[in-house]
C-alpha cells in the first residue's frame, strides 16, 4: 500500500482527484531528480511556504525545491496520514503526516508535519495555487551537526 494515500473523513466527501494528486505529489517530493515535474504541480504564480521560507512562482519554487536537496538530506520518505477538506466540495485542504529523512552523515530522523493546500483547475488538471508546510526542522539540523 502506498504511504502517499491519506485517509479522508467518511462524513465529508473529498474530490478523489485530490487524493490522487497527493499520491503523485509526495512521490515526486521524495525523488531528488524530479524538480521540474514537482514545480509543474503548482500554478505559475503559486504561493509556496516551506517552514520559514516563503516564495512565489515556479522559478522561485524550483530554486527552493533544489535547495531542499542541497543540504544535509540524502533521502526523504513521506507518509501522508490524513486529508481534511474545508467543507463539502472544497478546493482547500489540510494534510497531516510524517517524513523520514536519511541524512548524508548516515543518521535518520523522522518528523511530523502538516500542510495547507488550495487547488485550482487548469485545463482539466488540478494544481496547487497555495501550499504551506508546517514543520519543525530543528531535529534534522541537530542530527546534521553531529
C-alpha positions as CSV (number, residue, x, y, z in Angstrom):
1,X,0.0,0.0,0.0
2,X,1.2,3.5,-0.9
3,X,2.4,5.6,2.0
4,X,1.2,8.6,0.0
5,X,-2.5,7.7,0.1
6,X,-4.0,9.7,3.0
7,X,-7.2,8.8,4.8
8,X,-10.2,11.0,4.2
9,X,-13.2,11.6,6.5
10,X,-16.3,9.5,5.8
11,X,-18.6,12.3,6.6
12,X,-17.2,14.9,4.2
13,X,-16.6,13.9,0.5
14,X,-13.2,14.7,-0.9
15,X,-12.6,15.0,-4.6
16,X,-10.8,11.7,-5.4
17,X,-8.5,13.8,-7.7
18,X,-7.1,15.5,-4.6
19,X,-6.2,12.1,-3.1
20,X,-4.5,11.0,-6.3
21,X,-2.8,14.4,-6.6
22,X,-1.2,14.0,-3.2
23,X,-0.1,10.4,-4.0
24,X,1.8,11.7,-7.1
25,X,3.0,14.9,-5.4
26,X,4.7,13.2,-2.4
27,X,6.2,10.6,-4.7
28,X,7.7,13.5,-6.7
29,X,8.7,15.2,-3.5
30,X,10.7,12.2,-2.3
31,X,12.6,11.9,-5.6
32,X,15.7,14.1,-5.8
33,X,15.6,14.3,-9.6
34,X,12.0,15.3,-10.3
35,X,12.4,19.1,-9.8
36,X,10.6,20.1,-13.0
37,X,7.7,17.7,-12.5
38,X,7.4,18.8,-8.9
39,X,7.0,22.5,-9.8
40,X,4.5,21.7,-12.5
41,X,2.1,20.5,-9.8
42,X,1.8,24.2,-8.8
43,X,0.3,27.1,-10.7
44,X,2.8,29.5,-12.4
45,X,2.1,32.2,-9.6
46,X,1.7,29.8,-6.7
47,X,2.5,30.9,-3.1
48,X,4.8,28.3,-1.6
49,X,5.8,28.3,2.1
50,X,8.1,25.6,3.4
51,X,8.7,26.1,7.1
52,X,10.0,29.7,7.4
53,X,10.9,30.0,3.7
54,X,8.3,31.8,1.6
55,X,8.5,32.1,-2.2
56,X,6.1,32.9,-5.1
57,X,6.0,31.5,-8.6
58,X,7.5,28.4,-10.3
59,X,11.0,29.8,-10.8
60,X,11.5,30.6,-7.1
61,X,9.7,27.4,-6.1
62,X,12.2,25.5,-8.3
63,X,15.1,27.2,-6.6
64,X,13.6,26.4,-3.1
65,X,13.0,22.8,-4.1
66,X,16.6,22.3,-5.3
67,X,17.8,23.9,-2.1
68,X,15.9,21.2,-0.1
69,X,18.1,18.6,-1.7
70,X,21.4,20.5,-1.5
71,X,21.7,20.4,2.3
72,X,22.2,17.6,4.8
73,X,19.2,15.5,3.5
74,X,20.0,12.5,1.2
75,X,16.6,10.8,1.2
76,X,13.0,11.6,2.1
77,X,10.0,9.3,2.5
78,X,6.7,11.0,3.2
79,X,3.8,9.2,4.9
80,X,0.5,11.0,4.3
81,X,-1.8,10.1,7.2
82,X,-4.9,12.3,6.6
83,X,-6.5,14.8,4.3
84,X,-9.0,17.2,5.8
85,X,-11.2,19.2,3.4
86,X,-12.6,22.6,4.4
87,X,-16.2,21.5,3.9
88,X,-18.1,19.7,1.1
89,X,-16.7,20.1,-2.4
90,X,-13.9,22.3,-1.0
91,X,-10.8,23.1,-3.0
92,X,-8.9,23.8,0.3
93,X,-7.5,21.0,2.4
94,X,-5.2,20.5,5.3
95,X,-2.9,17.4,5.3
96,X,-1.0,15.7,8.1
97,X,1.8,13.1,8.0
98,X,5.4,12.4,8.8
99,X,8.6,12.3,6.8
100,X,11.6,10.1,7.3
101,X,14.9,11.7,6.4
102,X,18.1,9.9,5.6
103,X,20.9,12.3,6.2
104,X,24.2,12.4,4.3
105,X,26.0,11.7,7.5
106,X,24.2,8.4,7.8
107,X,21.7,9.4,10.5
108,X,18.0,9.0,10.2
109,X,15.3,11.4,11.6
110,X,11.5,11.3,11.5
111,X,9.5,14.5,11.7
112,X,5.7,15.1,11.8
113,X,4.4,17.8,9.5
114,X,1.1,19.4,8.5
115,X,0.2,21.4,5.4
116,X,-2.4,23.5,3.8
117,X,-3.2,23.5,0.1
118,X,-5.5,25.3,-2.2
119,X,-6.4,23.8,-5.5
120,X,-7.4,25.3,-8.8
121,X,-8.2,23.6,-12.1
122,X,-6.0,24.4,-15.0
123,X,-7.0,22.8,-18.4
124,X,-8.7,19.9,-16.6
125,X,-5.8,19.3,-14.2
126,X,-5.6,20.1,-10.5
127,X,-2.8,22.3,-9.4
128,X,-2.0,24.0,-6.2
129,X,-2.1,27.8,-6.1
130,X,-1.1,27.8,-2.5
131,X,1.0,25.3,-0.5
132,X,2.3,25.7,3.0
133,X,4.1,23.2,5.2
134,X,4.3,23.5,8.9
135,X,7.4,21.6,10.1
136,X,9.9,21.7,12.9
137,X,13.3,21.4,11.1
138,X,15.3,21.5,14.3
139,X,15.6,17.7,14.7
140,X,17.2,17.5,11.2
141,X,19.5,20.4,11.9
142,X,20.6,18.8,15.2
143,X,21.3,15.4,13.7
144,X,23.2,17.0,10.8
145,X,25.6,18.7,13.3
146,X,26.7,15.5,15.0
